[in-house]
Structure formats: structure tokens, C-alpha cells
Amino acid sequence: MLALEAFGAQYGLRTLVAAPGSLPAGRAFAWFANWLGGFPIVLLAFVFLLFPTGHLRSRRWRPAAWFIAAVFALVAVVLLVTATRY
């Protein structure tokens, strides 16, 4: 995911700034890279919640998982909206 974000950002910069119009779909790649920005951080929180067995430690951790999922959805929407503004 980080590689896709880095590739999209560089592709978008190349197409839109360094050599405008040299490659197709520069805006789409830049939008995609901006939208992917927060996903690795939120997914890392799930890695820590589910480590080492792949399951939550107990039922008491479910609210934390739901909170992280809600934050994940909110971050996705915010990044989607801010990426479409430019």
C-alpha cells in the first residue's frame, strides 16, 4: 500500500508538475495517492490489536476494534474529500 501511494504521488507529480501532459491519467494517480495516505497507519492499529493470534484478546477489546474501524472509515472519507478538492 505504501508502494502504491509513493508510485501514485510520483506519477502524479511527473505528469502534472514536472512534464505536464507527458503521461496519461496524472490527476487520477495523484488523487489515488492522496486517498491512500492514512490507510497504513490505521491498519497498523489493527495489527497491534490482533497480534499474535489473529484474534482479539477478549470480548472487552471489541469496542476498541469498532472504534478503530470507525476512525478508519472517517479517515477514508476525509482523505477522499480532500483529495477531490485539488
Distance bins in CASP14 RR format, pairs under 12 A and 6 or more apart:
PFRMAT RR
TARGET T0000
AUTHOR 0000-0000-0000
RMODE 2
METHOD distances of the structure
MODEL  1
1 7 0 0 0 0 0 1 0 0 0 0 0
1 8 0 0 0 0 0 1 0 0 0 0 0
1 32 0 0 0 0 0 1 0 0 0 0 0
1 33 0 0 0 0 0 1 0 0 0 0 0
1 35 0 0 0 0 0 1 0 0 0 0 0
1 36 1 0 0 1 0 0 0 0 0 0 0
1 37 0 0 0 0 1 0 0 0 0 0 0
1 38 0 0 0 0 1 0 0 0 0 0 0
1 39 1 0 1 0 0 0 0 0 0 0 0
1 40 1 0 1 0 0 0 0 0 0 0 0
1 41 0 0 0 0 0 1 0 0 0 0 0
1 42 0 0 0 0 0 1 0 0 0 0 0
1 43 1 0 0 1 0 0 0 0 0 0 0
1 44 0 0 0 0 0 1 0 0 0 0 0
2 8 0 0 0 0 0 1 0 0 0 0 0
2 9 0 0 0 0 0 1 0 0 0 0 0
2 33 0 0 0 0 0 1 0 0 0 0 0
2 36 0 0 0 0 1 0 0 0 0 0 0
2 37 0 0 0 0 1 0 0 0 0 0 0
2 38 0 0 0 0 0 1 0 0 0 0 0
2 39 0 0 0 0 1 0 0 0 0 0 0
2 40 1 0 1 0 0 0 0 0 0 0 0
2 41 0 0 0 0 0 1 0 0 0 0 0
2 43 0 0 0 0 0 1 0 0 0 0 0
2 44 0 0 0 0 0 1 0 0 0 0 0
3 9 0 0 0 0 0 1 0 0 0 0 0
3 10 0 0 0 0 0 1 0 0 0 0 0
3 33 0 0 0 0 0 1 0 0 0 0 0
3 36 0 0 0 0 0 1 0 0 0 0 0
3 40 0 0 0 0 0 1 0 0 0 0 0
4 10 0 0 0 0 0 1 0 0 0 0 0
4 11 0 0 0 0 0 1 0 0 0 0 0
4 29 0 0 0 0 1 0 0 0 0 0 0
4 32 1 0 0 1 0 0 0 0 0 0 0
4 33 1 0 0 1 0 0 0 0 0 0 0
4 34 0 0 0 0 0 1 0 0 0 0 0
4 35 0 0 0 0 0 1 0 0 0 0 0
4 36 1 0 0 1 0 0 0 0 0 0 0
4 37 0 0 0 0 1 0 0 0 0 0 0
4 39 0 0 0 0 1 0 0 0 0 0 0
4 40 0 0 0 0 0 1 0 0 0 0 0
5 11 0 0 0 0 0 1 0 0 0 0 0
5 12 0 0 0 0 0 1 0 0 0 0 0
5 29 0 0 0 0 0 1 0 0 0 0 0
5 30 0 0 0 0 0 1 0 0 0 0 0
5 31 0 0 0 0 0 1 0 0 0 0 0
5 32 0 0 0 0 1 0 0 0 0 0 0
5 33 1 0 1 0 0 0 0 0 0 0 0
5 34 0 0 0 0 1 0 0 0 0 0 0
5 35 0 0 0 0 1 0 0 0 0 0 0
5 36 1 0 1 0 0 0 0 0 0 0 0
5 37 1 0 1 0 0 0 0 0 0 0 0
5 38 0 0 0 0 1 0 0 0 0 0 0
5 39 0 0 0 0 1 0 0 0 0 0 0
5 40 1 0 0 1 0 0 0 0 0 0 0
5 41 0 0 0 0 0 1 0 0 0 0 0
5 79 0 0 0 0 0 1 0 0 0 0 0
5 83 0 0 0 0 0 1 0 0 0 0 0
6 12 0 0 0 0 0 1 0 0 0 0 0
6 13 0 0 0 0 0 1 0 0 0 0 0
6 29 0 0 0 0 0 1 0 0 0 0 0
6 32 0 0 0 0 0 1 0 0 0 0 0
6 33 1 0 0 1 0 0 0 0 0 0 0
6 36 0 0 0 0 1 0 0 0 0 0 0
6 37 0 0 0 0 0 1 0 0 0 0 0
6 40 0 0 0 0 0 1 0 0 0 0 0
7 13 0 0 0 0 0 1 0 0 0 0 0
7 14 0 0 0 0 0 1 0 0 0 0 0
7 26 0 0 0 0 0 1 0 0 0 0 0
7 29 1 0 0 1 0 0 0 0 0 0 0
7 30 0 0 0 0 0 1 0 0 0 0 0
7 32 0 0 0 0 1 0 0 0 0 0 0
7 33 1 0 0 1 0 0 0 0 0 0 0
7 36 0 0 0 0 0 1 0 0 0 0 0
8 14 0 0 0 0 1 0 0 0 0 0 0
8 15 0 0 0 0 1 0 0 0 0 0 0
8 16 0 0 0 0 0 1 0 0 0 0 0
8 23 0 0 0 0 0 1 0 0 0 0 0
8 25 0 0 0 0 1 0 0 0 0 0 0
8 26 0 0 0 0 1 0 0 0 0 0 0
8 27 0 0 0 0 0 1 0 0 0 0 0
8 28 0 0 0 0 1 0 0 0 0 0 0
8 29 1 0 1 0 0 0 0 0 0 0 0
8 30 1 0 0 1 0 0 0 0 0 0 0
8 31 0 0 0 0 1 0 0 0 0 0 0
8 32 1 0 0 1 0 0 0 0 0 0 0
8 33 1 1 0 0 0 0 0 0 0 0 0
8 34 0 0 0 0 1 0 0 0 0 0 0
8 35 0 0 0 0 0 1 0 0 0 0 0
8 36 0 0 0 0 1 0 0 0 0 0 0
8 37 0 0 0 0 0 1 0 0 0 0 0
8 83 0 0 0 0 0 1 0 0 0 0 0
9 15 0 0 0 0 0 1 0 0 0 0 0
9 16 0 0 0 0 0 1 0 0 0 0 0
9 17 0 0 0 0 0 1 0 0 0 0 0
9 26 0 0 0 0 0 1 0 0 0 0 0
9 29 1 0 0 1 0 0 0 0 0 0 0
9 30 1 0 0 1 0 0 0 0 0 0 0
9 31 0 0 0 0 0 1 0 0 0 0 0
9 32 0 0 0 0 1 0 0 0 0 0 0
9 33 1 0 1 0 0 0 0 0 0 0 0
9 34 1 0 0 1 0 0 0 0 0 0 0
9 35 0 0 0 0 0 1 0 0 0 0 0
9 36 0 0 0 0 1 0 0 0 0 0 0
9 37 0 0 0 0 1 0 0 0 0 0 0
9 83 0 0 0 0 0 1 0 0 0 0 0
10 16 0 0 0 0 0 1 0 0 0 0 0
10 17 0 0 0 0 0 1 0 0 0 0 0
10 18 0 0 0 0 1 0 0 0 0 0 0
10 23 0 0 0 0 0 1 0 0 0 0 0
10 26 0 0 0 0 0 1 0 0 0 0 0
10 29 0 0 0 0 1 0 0 0 0 0 0
10 30 0 0 0 0 1 0 0 0 0 0 0
10 33 0 0 0 0 1 0 0 0 0 0 0
11 17 0 0 0 0 0 1 0 0 0 0 0
11 18 0 0 0 0 0 1 0 0 0 0 0
11 19 0 0 0 0 0 1 0 0 0 0 0
11 21 0 0 0 0 0 1 0 0 0 0 0
11 22 0 0 0 0 0 1 0 0 0 0 0
11 23 1 0 0 1 0 0 0 0 0 0 0
11 24 0 0 0 0 0 1 0 0 0 0 0
11 25 0 0 0 0 1 0 0 0 0 0 0
11 26 1 0 0 1 0 0 0 0 0 0 0
11 27 0 0 0 0 0 1 0 0 0 0 0
11 28 0 0 0 0 1 0 0 0 0 0 0
11 29 1 0 1 0 0 0 0 0 0 0 0
11 30 1 0 0 1 0 0 0 0 0 0 0
11 31 0 0 0 0 0 1 0 0 0 0 0
11 32 0 0 0 0 1 0 0 0 0 0 0
11 33 1 0 0 1 0 0 0 0 0 0 0
12 18 0 0 0 0 1 0 0 0 0 0 0
12 19 0 0 0 0 0 1 0 0 0 0 0
12 20 0 0 0 0 0 1 0 0 0 0 0
12 21 0 0 0 0 0 1 0 0 0 0 0
12 22 0 0 0 0 0 1 0 0 0 0 0
12 23 0 0 0 0 1 0 0 0 0 0 0
12 24 0 0 0 0 0 1 0 0 0 0 0
12 25 0 0 0 0 1 0 0 0 0 0 0
12 26 1 0 1 0 0 0 0 0 0 0 0
12 27 1 0 0 1 0 0 0 0 0 0 0
12 28 0 0 0 0 1 0 0 0 0 0 0
12 29 1 0 1 0 0 0 0 0 0 0 0
12 30 1 0 1 0 0 0 0 0 0 0 0
12 31 0 0 0 0 1 0 0 0 0 0 0
12 32 0 0 0 0 1 0 0 0 0 0 0
12 33 1 0 0 1 0 0 0 0 0 0 0
12 34 0 0 0 0 1 0 0 0 0 0 0
12 86 0 0 0 0 0 1 0 0 0 0 0
13 19 0 0 0 0 1 0 0 0 0 0 0
13 20 0 0 0 0 0 1 0 0 0 0 0
13 22 0 0 0 0 0 1 0 0 0 0 0
13 23 0 0 0 0 0 1 0 0 0 0 0
13 26 0 0 0 0 1 0 0 0 0 0 0
13 27 0 0 0 0 0 1 0 0 0 0 0
13 29 0 0 0 0 1 0 0 0 0 0 0
13 30 1 0 0 1 0 0 0 0 0 0 0
13 33 0 0 0 0 1 0 0 0 0 0 0
13 34 0 0 0 0 0 1 0 0 0 0 0
14 20 0 0 0 0 1 0 0 0 0 0 0
14 21 0 0 0 0 1 0 0 0 0 0 0
14 22 1 0 0 1 0 0 0 0 0 0 0
14 23 1 0 0 1 0 0 0 0 0 0 0
14 24 0 0 0 0 0 1 0 0 0 0 0
14 25 0 0 0 0 0 1 0 0 0 0 0
14 26 0 0 0 0 1 0 0 0 0 0 0
14 29 0 0 0 0 1 0 0 0 0 0 0
14 30 0 0 0 0 1 0 0 0 0 0 0
14 33 0 0 0 0 0 1 0 0 0 0 0
15 21 1 0 1 0 0 0 0 0 0 0 0
15 22 1 0 0 1 0 0 0 0 0 0 0
15 23 1 0 1 0 0 0 0 0 0 0 0
15 24 1 0 0 1 0 0 0 0 0 0 0
15 25 1 0 0 1 0 0 0 0 0 0 0
15 26 1 1 0 0 0 0 0 0 0 0 0
15 27 1 0 0 1 0 0 0 0 0 0 0
15 28 0 0 0 0 1 0 0 0 0 0 0
15 29 1 0 0 1 0 0 0 0 0 0 0
15 30 1 0 0 1 0 0 0 0 0 0 0
15 31 0 0 0 0 0 1 0 0 0 0 0
15 33 0 0 0 0 0 1 0 0 0 0 0
16 22 0 0 0 0 1 0 0 0 0 0 0
16 23 0 0 0 0 1 0 0 0 0 0 0
16 24 0 0 0 0 0 1 0 0 0 0 0
16 25 0 0 0 0 0 1 0 0 0 0 0
16 26 1 0 1 0 0 0 0 0 0 0 0
16 27 1 0 0 1 0 0 0 0 0 0 0
16 28 0 0 0 0 0 1 0 0 0 0 0
16 29 0 0 0 0 1 0 0 0 0 0 0
16 30 1 0 0 1 0 0 0 0 0 0 0
16 31 0 0 0 0 0 1 0 0 0 0 0
16 33 0 0 0 0 0 1 0 0 0 0 0
16 86 0 0 0 0 1 0 0 0 0 0 0
17 23 0 0 0 0 0 1 0 0 0 0 0
17 26 0 0 0 0 0 1 0 0 0 0 0
17 27 0 0 0 0 0 1 0 0 0 0 0
17 30 0 0 0 0 1 0 0 0 0 0 0
18 26 0 0 0 0 0 1 0 0 0 0 0
19 26 0 0 0 0 0 1 0 0 0 0 0
20 26 0 0 0 0 1 0 0 0 0 0 0
20 27 0 0 0 0 0 1 0 0 0 0 0
21 27 0 0 0 0 0 1 0 0 0 0 0
23 29 0 0 0 0 1 0 0 0 0 0 0
23 30 0 0 0 0 0 1 0 0 0 0 0
25 31 0 0 0 0 1 0 0 0 0 0 0
25 32 0 0 0 0 1 0 0 0 0 0 0
25 33 0 0 0 0 0 1 0 0 0 0 0
26 32 0 0 0 0 1 0 0 0 0 0 0
26 33 0 0 0 0 1 0 0 0 0 0 0
26 34 0 0 0 0 0 1 0 0 0 0 0
27 33 0 0 0 0 0 1 0 0 0 0 0
27 34 0 0 0 0 0 1 0 0 0 0 0
27 83 0 0 0 0 0 1 0 0 0 0 0
27 84 0 0 0 0 0 1 0 0 0 0 0
27 86 0 0 0 0 1 0 0 0 0 0 0
28 34 0 0 0 0 0 1 0 0 0 0 0
28 35 0 0 0 0 0 1 0 0 0 0 0
28 83 0 0 0 0 0 1 0 0 0 0 0
28 84 0 0 0 0 0 1 0 0 0 0 0
29 35 0 0 0 0 0 1 0 0 0 0 0
29 36 0 0 0 0 0 1 0 0 0 0 0
29 83 0 0 0 0 0 1 0 0 0 0 0
30 36 0 0 0 0 0 1 0 0 0 0 0
30 37 0 0 0 0 0 1 0 0 0 0 0
30 83 1 0 0 1 0 0 0 0 0 0 0
30 84 0 0 0 0 0 1 0 0 0 0 0
30 85 0 0 0 0 0 1 0 0 0 0 0
30 86 1 0 0 1 0 0 0 0 0 0 0
31 37 0 0 0 0 0 1 0 0 0 0 0
31 79 0 0 0 0 1 0 0 0 0 0 0
31 80 0 0 0 0 1 0 0 0 0 0 0
31 81 0 0 0 0 0 1 0 0 0 0 0
31 82 0 0 0 0 0 1 0 0 0 0 0
31 83 1 0 1 0 0 0 0 0 0 0 0
31 84 1 0 0 1 0 0 0 0 0 0 0
31 85 0 0 0 0 0 1 0 0 0 0 0
31 86 0 0 0 0 1 0 0 0 0 0 0
32 39 0 0 0 0 0 1 0 0 0 0 0
32 79 0 0 0 0 0 1 0 0 0 0 0
32 80 0 0 0 0 0 1 0 0 0 0 0
32 83 0 0 0 0 1 0 0 0 0 0 0
32 84 0 0 0 0 0 1 0 0 0 0 0
33 39 0 0 0 0 0 1 0 0 0 0 0
33 79 0 0 0 0 0 1 0 0 0 0 0
33 83 0 0 0 0 1 0 0 0 0 0 0
33 86 0 0 0 0 0 1 0 0 0 0 0
34 76 0 0 0 0 0 1 0 0 0 0 0
34 78 0 0 0 0 0 1 0 0 0 0 0
34 79 1 0 0 1 0 0 0 0 0 0 0
34 80 0 0 0 0 1 0 0 0 0 0 0
34 81 0 0 0 0 0 1 0 0 0 0 0
34 82 1 0 0 1 0 0 0 0 0 0 0
34 83 1 1 0 0 0 0 0 0 0 0 0
34 84 0 0 0 0 1 0 0 0 0 0 0
34 85 0 0 0 0 1 0 0 0 0 0 0
34 86 1 0 0 1 0 0 0 0 0 0 0
35 75 0 0 0 0 0 1 0 0 0 0 0
35 76 1 0 0 1 0 0 0 0 0 0 0
35 77 0 0 0 0 0 1 0 0 0 0 0
35 78 0 0 0 0 1 0 0 0 0 0 0
35 79 1 0 1 0 0 0 0 0 0 0 0
35 80 1 0 1 0 0 0 0 0 0 0 0
35 81 0 0 0 0 1 0 0 0 0 0 0
35 82 0 0 0 0 1 0 0 0 0 0 0
35 83 1 0 1 0 0 0 0 0 0 0 0
35 84 0 0 0 0 1 0 0 0 0 0 0
35 85 0 0 0 0 0 1 0 0 0 0 0
35 86 0 0 0 0 0 1 0 0 0 0 0
36 42 0 0 0 0 0 1 0 0 0 0 0
36 43 0 0 0 0 0 1 0 0 0 0 0
36 75 0 0 0 0 0 1 0 0 0 0 0
36 76 0 0 0 0 1 0 0 0 0 0 0
36 79 1 0 0 1 0 0 0 0 0 0 0
36 80 0 0 0 0 0 1 0 0 0 0 0
36 83 0 0 0 0 1 0 0 0 0 0 0
37 43 0 0 0 0 0 1 0 0 0 0 0
37 75 0 0 0 0 1 0 0 0 0 0 0
37 76 0 0 0 0 1 0 0 0 0 0 0
37 78 0 0 0 0 0 1 0 0 0 0 0
37 79 1 0 0 1 0 0 0 0 0 0 0
37 80 0 0 0 0 0 1 0 0 0 0 0
37 82 0 0 0 0 0 1 0 0 0 0 0
37 83 0 0 0 0 1 0 0 0 0 0 0
38 44 0 0 0 0 1 0 0 0 0 0 0
38 45 0 0 0 0 0 1 0 0 0 0 0
38 71 0 0 0 0 0 1 0 0 0 0 0
38 72 0 0 0 0 1 0 0 0 0 0 0
38 73 0 0 0 0 0 1 0 0 0 0 0
38 74 0 0 0 0 0 1 0 0 0 0 0
38 75 1 0 1 0 0 0 0 0 0 0 0
38 76 0 0 0 0 1 0 0 0 0 0 0
38 77 0 0 0 0 0 1 0 0 0 0 0
38 78 0 0 0 0 1 0 0 0 0 0 0
38 79 1 0 0 1 0 0 0 0 0 0 0
38 80 0 0 0 0 0 1 0 0 0 0 0
38 82 0 0 0 0 0 1 0 0 0 0 0
38 83 0 0 0 0 0 1 0 0 0 0 0
39 45 0 0 0 0 0 1 0 0 0 0 0
39 46 0 0 0 0 0 1 0 0 0 0 0
39 71 0 0 0 0 0 1 0 0 0 0 0
39 72 1 0 0 1 0 0 0 0 0 0 0
39 73 0 0 0 0 0 1 0 0 0 0 0
39 75 1 0 0 1 0 0 0 0 0 0 0
39 76 1 0 0 1 0 0 0 0 0 0 0
39 79 0 0 0 0 1 0 0 0 0 0 0
39 80 0 0 0 0 0 1 0 0 0 0 0
40 46 0 0 0 0 0 1 0 0 0 0 0
40 47 0 0 0 0 0 1 0 0 0 0 0
40 72 0 0 0 0 0 1 0 0 0 0 0
40 75 0 0 0 0 0 1 0 0 0 0 0
40 79 0 0 0 0 0 1 0 0 0 0 0
41 47 0 0 0 0 0 1 0 0 0 0 0
41 48 0 0 0 0 0 1 0 0 0 0 0
41 68 0 0 0 0 0 1 0 0 0 0 0
41 71 0 0 0 0 1 0 0 0 0 0 0
41 72 0 0 0 0 1 0 0 0 0 0 0
41 75 0 0 0 0 1 0 0 0 0 0 0
41 76 0 0 0 0 0 1 0 0 0 0 0
41 79 0 0 0 0 0 1 0 0 0 0 0
42 48 0 0 0 0 0 1 0 0 0 0 0
42 49 0 0 0 0 0 1 0 0 0 0 0
42 65 0 0 0 0 0 1 0 0 0 0 0
42 67 0 0 0 0 0 1 0 0 0 0 0
42 68 1 0 0 1 0 0 0 0 0 0 0
42 69 0 0 0 0 1 0 0 0 0 0 0
42 70 0 0 0 0 0 1 0 0 0 0 0
42 71 1 0 0 1 0 0 0 0 0 0 0
42 72 1 0 1 0 0 0 0 0 0 0 0
42 73 0 0 0 0 1 0 0 0 0 0 0
42 74 0 0 0 0 1 0 0 0 0 0 0
42 75 1 0 1 0 0 0 0 0 0 0 0
42 76 0 0 0 0 1 0 0 0 0 0 0
42 78 0 0 0 0 0 1 0 0 0 0 0
42 79 0 0 0 0 0 1 0 0 0 0 0
43 49 0 0 0 0 0 1 0 0 0 0 0
43 50 0 0 0 0 0 1 0 0 0 0 0
43 68 0 0 0 0 1 0 0 0 0 0 0
43 69 0 0 0 0 0 1 0 0 0 0 0
43 71 0 0 0 0 0 1 0 0 0 0 0
43 72 1 0 0 1 0 0 0 0 0 0 0
43 75 0 0 0 0 0 1 0 0 0 0 0
43 76 0 0 0 0 0 1 0 0 0 0 0
44 50 0 0 0 0 0 1 0 0 0 0 0
44 51 0 0 0 0 0 1 0 0 0 0 0
44 68 0 0 0 0 0 1 0 0 0 0 0
44 72 0 0 0 0 0 1 0 0 0 0 0
45 51 0 0 0 0 0 1 0 0 0 0 0
45 61 0 0 0 0 0 1 0 0 0 0 0
45 64 0 0 0 0 1 0 0 0 0 0 0
45 65 0 0 0 0 1 0 0 0 0 0 0
45 67 0 0 0 0 1 0 0 0 0 0 0
45 68 1 0 1 0 0 0 0 0 0 0 0
45 69 0 0 0 0 1 0 0 0 0 0 0
45 70 0 0 0 0 0 1 0 0 0 0 0
45 71 0 0 0 0 1 0 0 0 0 0 0
45 72 0 0 0 0 1 0 0 0 0 0 0
45 75 0 0 0 0 0 1 0 0 0 0 0
46 54 0 0 0 0 1 0 0 0 0 0 0
46 55 0 0 0 0 0 1 0 0 0 0 0
46 56 0 0 0 0 0 1 0 0 0 0 0
46 61 0 0 0 0 0 1 0 0 0 0 0
46 64 0 0 0 0 0 1 0 0 0 0 0
46 65 1 0 0 1 0 0 0 0 0 0 0
46 66 0 0 0 0 0 1 0 0 0 0 0
46 67 0 0 0 0 0 1 0 0 0 0 0
46 68 1 0 0 1 0 0 0 0 0 0 0
46 69 0 0 0 0 1 0 0 0 0 0 0
46 71 0 0 0 0 0 1 0 0 0 0 0
46 72 0 0 0 0 1 0 0 0 0 0 0
47 54 0 0 0 0 1 0 0 0 0 0 0
47 65 0 0 0 0 0 1 0 0 0 0 0
47 68 0 0 0 0 0 1 0 0 0 0 0
48 54 0 0 0 0 0 1 0 0 0 0 0
48 56 0 0 0 0 0 1 0 0 0 0 0
48 57 0 0 0 0 0 1 0 0 0 0 0
48 61 0 0 0 0 0 1 0 0 0 0 0
48 64 0 0 0 0 0 1 0 0 0 0 0
48 65 0 0 0 0 0 1 0 0 0 0 0
48 68 0 0 0 0 1 0 0 0 0 0 0
49 55 0 0 0 0 1 0 0 0 0 0 0
49 56 1 0 0 1 0 0 0 0 0 0 0
49 57 0 0 0 0 1 0 0 0 0 0 0
49 58 0 0 0 0 0 1 0 0 0 0 0
49 60 0 0 0 0 0 1 0 0 0 0 0
49 61 1 0 0 1 0 0 0 0 0 0 0
49 62 0 0 0 0 1 0 0 0 0 0 0
49 63 0 0 0 0 0 1 0 0 0 0 0
49 64 1 0 0 1 0 0 0 0 0 0 0
49 65 1 0 1 0 0 0 0 0 0 0 0
49 66 0 0 0 0 0 1 0 0 0 0 0
49 67 0 0 0 0 0 1 0 0 0 0 0
49 68 1 0 0 1 0 0 0 0 0 0 0
49 69 0 0 0 0 0 1 0 0 0 0 0
49 72 0 0 0 0 0 1 0 0 0 0 0
50 56 1 0 0 1 0 0 0 0 0 0 0
50 57 0 0 0 0 1 0 0 0 0 0 0
50 61 0 0 0 0 1 0 0 0 0 0 0
50 64 0 0 0 0 0 1 0 0 0 0 0
50 65 0 0 0 0 1 0 0 0 0 0 0
50 68 0 0 0 0 0 1 0 0 0 0 0
51 57 0 0 0 0 1 0 0 0 0 0 0
51 61 0 0 0 0 0 1 0 0 0 0 0
53 61 0 0 0 0 0 1 0 0 0 0 0
54 61 0 0 0 0 0 1 0 0 0 0 0
54 65 0 0 0 0 0 1 0 0 0 0 0
55 61 0 0 0 0 1 0 0 0 0 0 0
55 62 0 0 0 0 0 1 0 0 0 0 0
55 65 0 0 0 0 0 1 0 0 0 0 0
56 62 1 0 0 1 0 0 0 0 0 0 0
56 63 0 0 0 0 0 1 0 0 0 0 0
56 64 0 0 0 0 1 0 0 0 0 0 0
56 65 1 0 0 1 0 0 0 0 0 0 0
56 66 0 0 0 0 0 1 0 0 0 0 0
56 68 0 0 0 0 0 1 0 0 0 0 0
57 64 0 0 0 0 1 0 0 0 0 0 0
57 65 0 0 0 0 0 1 0 0 0 0 0
58 64 0 0 0 0 0 1 0 0 0 0 0
58 65 0 0 0 0 0 1 0 0 0 0 0
59 65 0 0 0 0 0 1 0 0 0 0 0
59 66 0 0 0 0 0 1 0 0 0 0 0
61 67 0 0 0 0 0 1 0 0 0 0 0
61 68 0 0 0 0 0 1 0 0 0 0 0
62 68 0 0 0 0 0 1 0 0 0 0 0
62 69 0 0 0 0 0 1 0 0 0 0 0
63 69 0 0 0 0 0 1 0 0 0 0 0
63 70 0 0 0 0 0 1 0 0 0 0 0
64 70 0 0 0 0 0 1 0 0 0 0 0
64 71 0 0 0 0 0 1 0 0 0 0 0
65 71 0 0 0 0 0 1 0 0 0 0 0
65 72 0 0 0 0 0 1 0 0 0 0 0
66 72 0 0 0 0 0 1 0 0 0 0 0
66 73 0 0 0 0 0 1 0 0 0 0 0
67 73 0 0 0 0 0 1 0 0 0 0 0
67 74 0 0 0 0 0 1 0 0 0 0 0
68 74 0 0 0 0 0 1 0 0 0 0 0
68 75 0 0 0 0 0 1 0 0 0 0 0
69 75 0 0 0 0 0 1 0 0 0 0 0
69 76 0 0 0 0 0 1 0 0 0 0 0
70 76 0 0 0 0 0 1 0 0 0 0 0
70 77 0 0 0 0 0 1 0 0 0 0 0
71 77 0 0 0 0 0 1 0 0 0 0 0
71 78 0 0 0 0 0 1 0 0 0 0 0
72 78 0 0 0 0 0 1 0 0 0 0 0
72 79 0 0 0 0 0 1 0 0 0 0 0
73 79 0 0 0 0 0 1 0 0 0 0 0
73 80 0 0 0 0 0 1 0 0 0 0 0
74 80 0 0 0 0 0 1 0 0 0 0 0
74 81 0 0 0 0 0 1 0 0 0 0 0
75 81 0 0 0 0 0 1 0 0 0 0 0
75 82 0 0 0 0 0 1 0 0 0 0 0
75 83 0 0 0 0 0 1 0 0 0 0 0
76 82 0 0 0 0 0 1 0 0 0 0 0
76 83 0 0 0 0 0 1 0 0 0 0 0
77 83 0 0 0 0 0 1 0 0 0 0 0
77 84 0 0 0 0 0 1 0 0 0 0 0
78 84 0 0 0 0 0 1 0 0 0 0 0
78 85 0 0 0 0 0 1 0 0 0 0 0
79 85 0 0 0 0 0 1 0 0 0 0 0
79 86 0 0 0 0 0 1 0 0 0 0 0
END
